[in-house]
Amino acid sequence: MSKTARSTSRQSRNGAATSGSGGTFLPVEGPPAELPAPLTVQAAAPVPAQKPAAKKKKTTAPESPELEAAPPVKKAAPRKVAASKSKTPPTVETKSPLSQADPPPMVPPVPPDVLPKAKKPSSKKISAQSPEAAAAAAPRLVPGIPSLREDQWLAPYVGDLDRRTGKTNAMRARLTGQGSVTLREFALGHLHYGLHRTAGGWVFREWAPNATALCLISEYTQWEELPEFAATRINGHGDWELHLPLEALDHGMLYRLRMHWDGGSGDRIPAWARRVVQDPVSHLFSAQIWDASPYLWKNQNPDTSQRPPLVYEAHIGMAQEEGKVGSYTEFKDLILPRIAAAGYNTVQIMGILEHPYYGSFGYHVSSFFAVSSRFGTPEEFKALVDAAHGLGLAVVIDLIHSHSVKNELDGLSRFDGSLWQYFHEGPRGDHPAWDSRCFDYSKPAVLHFLLSNCRYWTEEFHLDGFRFDGVTSMLYFDHGLGKVFTSYADYFNPGVDEEALVYLSLANELIHDVQPGAITIAEDVSGMPGLVSPAAEGGAGFDYRLAMGVPDLWAKLGSAGVRDEDWNVEHIYSELTNRRAEEKVISYVESHDQAIVGGKSFIFRLLESSIYHDMGIGVTNPHVDRGIALWKMARLLTLATSPHGYLNFIGNEFGHPEWVDFPRQGNQWSSHYARRQWSLRDNPALKYHALGDFDAAILDLLGTPEVFSRPTRLYETHVGHQVLVFQRDGFLIAANFHPWNSLVDYPIHAPAGVWELALDTDETRFAGPSRIRPKQCYHARPVNGGHEIMLYLPARSALVLRLIED
């Protein structure tokens, strides 16, 4: 999610659930009946140091009126249903799950006809304490990537790493009954809980330990409780079960749960619901029975093992040019071909898990197993994934397991009347900046829910991986708010939530077991060592970490008040290449964080209001020319130095001229800024078209497995001349950031051979002044025991030379 709050953020006020109330956090898509008062958050005092971690805030869903009446639905007489096996549930003593003994491993006893038809779970039993189990805890080490424990600076903390490995092994053993089942078999909660149709009828199960009664209500029961729809508590763990005949429920029927607890009751969306829809009039959400025919997959997941992830971050709803909420089908038909043609090989999709408030960008999730219905049906999303695979695109979605929306009518908060069911008790259960709830990763039932969620999305939708959002918030008790990370001691102290680290390790182990070619990406601004290391080494097992310092670098340089003469090339190169040796990272100039309202995209920082005019080919404006030149140089250098992967946010590849602002009261619920203006990219008379061509050209030239398999080698940084020269594979990149000093016959060190000009940011086709003859060659001459070539290096330009003859 975004690193800063932005003005789209809407804070919902706290509302206590009372008898007859389900809470007060239901959001709306259009103007709510009652607008929430903003929540004032006092940030933690920053610690004086070099560089603070950027604050991240989530957009919180606004409230809606409490549930006083059923939403407008078709009227039908209540059905007479044969009596279920359930009886009136007894009143049970309420106590926190923290005081309960562990239940047995939760391998769901599901009927065979409900089991997935895809990949079978492994039948191999692995002892949780064995070396084999430790080795399976994360993807294999990549040849050439050093071990976490080879870092001498971490020597004082080897004991901490060992403790974390031990905690991971202990939790795995706890969840799997000391290896009586595998973690993969454990993570099948979605086949046990929720509503399932079997050959003999329907079965519904829910975990609600604090509930005293639970009843399924629907439009067919007139939203009233009927005895035959009452569930029975079946064990001391807090599981409830309901059996119904086939004729009791239909595809498309809306339903909820009526939950009762000591002192209150309220309507709830089932925690494991796979489809949730919103009534367009009342704005209330309900679960919907979805019994569609199985989707027939046409394409296999692409092989991602031999290519760097070139990630295109996108949002389904805002991907169309028309000011509206786009659909899965429109994205499949209109946007996926653009992504593939632009040279990207991975699409990272935001906002897929159901979220009640559209303006949250999808980061305040309410239903973790439901595909967001505002964009279409589950089958339409599957068709999107299938089509992407047909184009060779891997599909990654944002997975938000760092927190949950605070809403009660449609979320998990106070689900069974208690605040501690899924979340921590007391203040630790509330995120102070995001106004949301924080999961308790120490509870087996919570890990069952989250791990099953990982397996469900991987298998059901054939996904190729996940970007885990808000990892910094998970890792530290203070959520990293206002915190400065200046030494290794900041990562190994009592302020680290090692239960969250254990969960992330187990989640990565599971995902890579279910889908060995999966891509997992950690969004962490703190730089926690070991995130991209196996759990056996004390790490979390991610494949990649986002290089979040890189967009900060460009944002600061592009800000008003920073003189062009002060763009220090030594600092630029250092920031672009600064990472731990064992980490695989994905670099980027900007993501959605920099594009949302309240901030500025990089090109908007450079051009400001000039971006709205003088963007025609042939139109000269020194301010626009400067900004475009620096924009191209930043993207080229970021890609050329990125060690393992590259990311772009939708539309930024052609310099989209506006920020992102979702419909809200402050903009009169307009979608004008929640769209992408593809016509700018498609118009050859505009510089946007040239910028899109530039992005495609650098990806084609440098975004290859061969280039990414080689490290960068620095040849020269000259701060006074603002010249940076480095080599990557068979390419030599030379950049001159100086605003006016063009360098003639400038000698630069280079390997021996003949070098051809492969790309020039100044080229006419890239909206540049074309000051250098294309395709010319340079012969490296011997000098002082090495070789050098003489270049004409114009101001504010960069050249890519390709070695064509040794």
Secondary structure as the mmCIF struct_conf table of DSSP 4:
data_model
#
loop_
_struct_conf.conf_type_id
_struct_conf.id
_struct_conf.beg_label_comp_id
_struct_conf.beg_label_asym_id
_struct_conf.beg_label_seq_id
_struct_conf.end_label_comp_id
_struct_conf.end_label_asym_id
_struct_conf.end_label_seq_id
BEND BEND1 LYS A 3 THR A 4
TURN_TY1_P TURN_TY1_P1 SER A 7 THR A 8
HELX_LH_PP_P HELX_LH_PP_P1 GLN A 11 ASN A 14
TURN_TY1_P TURN_TY1_P2 SER A 19 GLY A 20
BEND BEND2 THR A 24 THR A 24
BEND BEND3 GLU A 29 GLY A 30
BEND BEND4 ALA A 33 GLU A 34
HELX_LH_PP_P HELX_LH_PP_P2 LEU A 35 THR A 40
HELX_LH_PP_P HELX_LH_PP_P3 GLN A 42 PRO A 48
BEND BEND5 ALA A 49 GLN A 50
STRN STRN1 PRO A 52 PRO A 52
HELX_LH_PP_P HELX_LH_PP_P4 ALA A 53 LYS A 55
HELX_LH_PP_P HELX_LH_PP_P5 LYS A 58 GLU A 63
BEND BEND6 ALA A 69 ALA A 69
HELX_LH_PP_P HELX_LH_PP_P6 ALA A 70 PRO A 71
BEND BEND7 PRO A 72 PRO A 72
HELX_LH_PP_P HELX_LH_PP_P7 ALA A 77 ARG A 79
BEND BEND8 LYS A 85 LYS A 85
HELX_LH_PP_P HELX_LH_PP_P8 THR A 88 THR A 91
HELX_RH_3T_P HELX_RH_3T_P1 PRO A 97 SER A 99
BEND BEND9 GLN A 100 GLN A 100
HELX_LH_PP_P HELX_LH_PP_P9 ALA A 101 PRO A 103
BEND BEND10 PRO A 104 PRO A 104
HELX_LH_PP_P HELX_LH_PP_P10 PRO A 105 PRO A 105
HELX_RH_3T_P HELX_RH_3T_P2 PRO A 112 VAL A 114
BEND BEND11 LEU A 115 LEU A 115
BEND BEND12 LYS A 117 LYS A 119
HELX_LH_PP_P HELX_LH_PP_P11 LYS A 120 SER A 122
TURN_TY1_P TURN_TY1_P3 ALA A 128 GLN A 129
BEND BEND13 SER A 130 SER A 130
HELX_RH_AL_P HELX_RH_AL_P1 PRO A 131 ALA A 135
TURN_TY1_P TURN_TY1_P4 ALA A 136 ALA A 137
BEND BEND14 ALA A 138 ALA A 138
HELX_LH_PP_P HELX_LH_PP_P12 PRO A 139 VAL A 142
TURN_TY1_P TURN_TY1_P5 PRO A 143 GLY A 144
HELX_LH_PP_P HELX_LH_PP_P13 ILE A 145 SER A 147
HELX_RH_3T_P HELX_RH_3T_P3 LEU A 148 GLU A 150
HELX_RH_3T_P HELX_RH_3T_P4 GLN A 152 TYR A 157
HELX_RH_AL_P HELX_RH_AL_P2 VAL A 158 LEU A 175
TURN_TY1_P TURN_TY1_P6 THR A 176 SER A 180
BEND BEND15 VAL A 181 VAL A 181
HELX_RH_AL_P HELX_RH_AL_P3 LEU A 183 PHE A 186
HELX_RH_3T_P HELX_RH_3T_P5 GLY A 189 LEU A 191
TURN_TY1_P TURN_TY1_P7 HIS A 192 HIS A 192
BEND BEND16 TYR A 193 TYR A 193
STRN STRN2 GLY A 194 THR A 198
TURN_TY1_P TURN_TY1_P8 ALA A 199 GLY A 200
STRN STRN3 GLY A 201 TRP A 207
TURN_TY1_P TURN_TY1_P9 PRO A 209 ASN A 210
STRN STRN4 ALA A 211 SER A 218
HELX_RH_3T_P HELX_RH_3T_P6 GLU A 219 THR A 221
TURN_TY1_P TURN_TY1_P10 GLN A 222 TRP A 223
HELX_RH_3T_P HELX_RH_3T_P7 PRO A 227 PHE A 229
STRN STRN5 ALA A 230 ALA A 230
STRN STRN6 THR A 232 ARG A 233
BEND BEND17 ASN A 235 ASN A 235
TURN_TY1_P TURN_TY1_P11 GLY A 236 HIS A 237
STRN STRN7 ASP A 239 LEU A 244
HELX_RH_3T_P HELX_RH_3T_P8 LEU A 246 ALA A 248
TURN_TY1_P TURN_TY1_P12 HIS A 251 GLY A 252
STRN STRN8 LEU A 254 TRP A 261
TURN_TY1_P TURN_TY1_P13 ASP A 262 GLY A 263
STRN STRN9 GLY A 264 ARG A 268
TURN_TY1_P TURN_TY1_P14 ALA A 271 TRP A 272
BEND BEND18 ARG A 274 ARG A 274
STRN STRN10 VAL A 276 GLN A 278
TURN_TY1_P TURN_TY1_P15 PRO A 280 SER A 282
STRN STRN11 PHE A 285 GLN A 288
HELX_LH_PP_P HELX_LH_PP_P14 ALA A 292 TYR A 295
BEND BEND19 ASN A 299 ASN A 299
HELX_LH_PP_P HELX_LH_PP_P15 GLN A 300 PRO A 302
TURN_TY1_P TURN_TY1_P16 SER A 305 GLN A 306
BEND BEND20 ARG A 307 ARG A 307
STRN STRN12 LEU A 310 HIS A 315
BEND BEND21 ILE A 316 ILE A 316
TURN_TY1_P TURN_TY1_P17 GLY A 317 MET A 318
BEND BEND22 GLN A 320 LYS A 324
HELX_RH_AL_P HELX_RH_AL_P4 TYR A 328 GLU A 330
HELX_RH_PI_P HELX_RH_PI_P1 PHE A 331 ILE A 335
HELX_RH_AL_P HELX_RH_AL_P5 LEU A 336 ALA A 341
TURN_TY1_P TURN_TY1_P18 ALA A 342 GLY A 343
STRN STRN13 THR A 346 MET A 350
BEND BEND23 GLY A 351 GLY A 351
STRN STRN14 LEU A 353 GLU A 354
BEND BEND24 PRO A 356 PRO A 356
HELX_RH_3T_P HELX_RH_3T_P9 TYR A 358 SER A 360
TURN_TY1_P TURN_TY1_P19 PHE A 361 GLY A 362
BEND BEND25 HIS A 364 HIS A 364
BEND BEND26 SER A 366 SER A 366
STRN STRN15 SER A 367 VAL A 371
HELX_RH_3T_P HELX_RH_3T_P10 SER A 373 PHE A 375
HELX_RH_AL_P HELX_RH_AL_P6 PRO A 378 GLY A 390
TURN_TY1_P TURN_TY1_P20 LEU A 391 GLY A 392
STRN STRN16 ALA A 394 LEU A 399
BEND BEND27 SER A 402 SER A 402
STRN STRN17 SER A 404 SER A 404
BEND BEND28 GLU A 408 LEU A 412
TURN_TY1_P TURN_TY1_P21 SER A 413 ASP A 416
BEND BEND29 GLY A 417 GLY A 417
BEND BEND30 LEU A 419 TYR A 422
STRN STRN18 PHE A 423 PHE A 423
BEND BEND31 GLU A 425 GLU A 425
HELX_RH_3T_P HELX_RH_3T_P11 GLY A 426 GLY A 429
STRN STRN19 ASP A 430 HIS A 431
TURN_TY1_P TURN_TY1_P22 PRO A 432 ASP A 435
STRN STRN20 SER A 436 ARG A 437
STRN STRN21 PHE A 439 PHE A 439
TURN_TY1_P TURN_TY1_P23 TYR A 441 SER A 442
HELX_RH_AL_P HELX_RH_AL_P7 PRO A 444 GLU A 460
TURN_TY1_P TURN_TY1_P24 PHE A 461 HIS A 462
STRN STRN22 GLY A 465 PHE A 468
TURN_TY1_P TURN_TY1_P25 ASP A 469 GLY A 470
HELX_RH_AL_P HELX_RH_AL_P8 VAL A 471 LEU A 475
STRN STRN23 TYR A 476 TYR A 476
TURN_TY1_P TURN_TY1_P26 PHE A 477 GLY A 482
STRN STRN24 VAL A 484 VAL A 484
BEND BEND32 SER A 487 SER A 487
HELX_RH_3T_P HELX_RH_3T_P12 TYR A 488 TYR A 491
BEND BEND33 PHE A 492 ASN A 493
TURN_TY1_P TURN_TY1_P27 PRO A 494 GLY A 495
STRN STRN25 VAL A 496 VAL A 496
HELX_RH_AL_P HELX_RH_AL_P9 GLU A 498 VAL A 514
TURN_TY1_P TURN_TY1_P28 PRO A 516 GLY A 517
STRN STRN26 ILE A 519 ALA A 522
BEND BEND34 VAL A 525 SER A 526
TURN_TY1_P TURN_TY1_P29 PRO A 529 VAL A 532
BEND BEND35 SER A 533 SER A 533
HELX_RH_3T_P HELX_RH_3T_P13 ALA A 535 GLU A 537
TURN_TY1_P TURN_TY1_P30 GLY A 538 GLY A 538
BEND BEND36 ASP A 543 ASP A 543
STRN STRN27 TYR A 544 LEU A 546
TURN_TY1_P TURN_TY1_P31 MET A 548 MET A 548
HELX_RH_AL_P HELX_RH_AL_P10 GLY A 549 LEU A 557
TURN_TY1_P TURN_TY1_P32 GLY A 558 GLY A 558
BEND BEND37 SER A 559 SER A 559
TURN_TY1_P TURN_TY1_P33 ALA A 560 GLY A 561
HELX_RH_3T_P HELX_RH_3T_P14 ASP A 564 ASP A 566
HELX_RH_AL_P HELX_RH_AL_P11 VAL A 569 THR A 577
TURN_TY1_P TURN_TY1_P34 ALA A 581 GLU A 582
STRN STRN28 VAL A 585 TYR A 588
BEND BEND38 VAL A 589 VAL A 589
HELX_RH_AL_P HELX_RH_AL_P12 HIS A 592 ALA A 595
STRN STRN29 ILE A 596 ILE A 596
TURN_TY1_P TURN_TY1_P35 VAL A 597 GLY A 598
BEND BEND39 GLY A 599 GLY A 599
HELX_RH_AL_P HELX_RH_AL_P13 PHE A 602 LEU A 607
HELX_RH_3T_P HELX_RH_3T_P15 GLU A 608 TYR A 612
BEND BEND40 HIS A 613 ASP A 614
STRN STRN30 GLY A 616 GLY A 616
TURN_TY1_P TURN_TY1_P36 ILE A 617 GLY A 618
HELX_RH_AL_P HELX_RH_AL_P14 PRO A 622 THR A 641
BEND BEND41 PRO A 643 HIS A 644
STRN STRN31 GLY A 645 PHE A 649
TURN_TY1_P TURN_TY1_P37 ILE A 650 GLY A 651
HELX_RH_3T_P HELX_RH_3T_P16 ASN A 652 PHE A 654
TURN_TY1_P TURN_TY1_P38 GLY A 655 GLY A 655
BEND BEND42 PRO A 657 GLU A 658
STRN STRN32 VAL A 660 VAL A 660
BEND BEND43 PRO A 663 PRO A 663
HELX_RH_3T_P HELX_RH_3T_P17 GLN A 665 ASN A 667
TURN_TY1_P TURN_TY1_P39 GLN A 668 TRP A 669
TURN_TY1_P TURN_TY1_P40 HIS A 672 TYR A 673
BEND BEND44 ALA A 674 ARG A 675
HELX_RH_AL_P HELX_RH_AL_P15 TRP A 678 ASP A 682
TURN_TY1_P TURN_TY1_P41 PRO A 684 ALA A 685
STRN STRN33 LEU A 686 LEU A 686
HELX_RH_AL_P HELX_RH_AL_P16 LYS A 687 LEU A 702
BEND BEND45 THR A 704 THR A 704
HELX_RH_AL_P HELX_RH_AL_P17 PRO A 705 PHE A 708
TURN_TY1_P TURN_TY1_P42 SER A 709 SER A 709
BEND BEND46 ARG A 710 ARG A 710
STRN STRN34 THR A 712 HIS A 718
TURN_TY1_P TURN_TY1_P43 VAL A 719 GLN A 722
STRN STRN35 VAL A 723 ARG A 728
TURN_TY1_P TURN_TY1_P44 ASP A 729 GLY A 730
STRN STRN36 PHE A 731 ASN A 736
BEND BEND47 PRO A 739 TRP A 740
STRN STRN37 LEU A 743 HIS A 749
BEND BEND48 ALA A 752 GLY A 753
STRN STRN38 VAL A 754 ASP A 760
TURN_TY1_P TURN_TY1_P45 THR A 761 ASP A 762
HELX_RH_3T_P HELX_RH_3T_P18 THR A 764 PHE A 766
TURN_TY1_P TURN_TY1_P46 ALA A 767 ALA A 767
BEND BEND49 ILE A 772 ILE A 772
TURN_TY1_P TURN_TY1_P47 PRO A 774 LYS A 775
STRN STRN39 CYS A 777 HIS A 779
STRN STRN40 ARG A 781 VAL A 783
TURN_TY1_P TURN_TY1_P48 ASN A 784 GLY A 785
STRN STRN41 GLY A 786 LEU A 793
TURN_TY1_P TURN_TY1_P49 ALA A 795 ARG A 796
STRN STRN42 SER A 797 GLU A 805
#
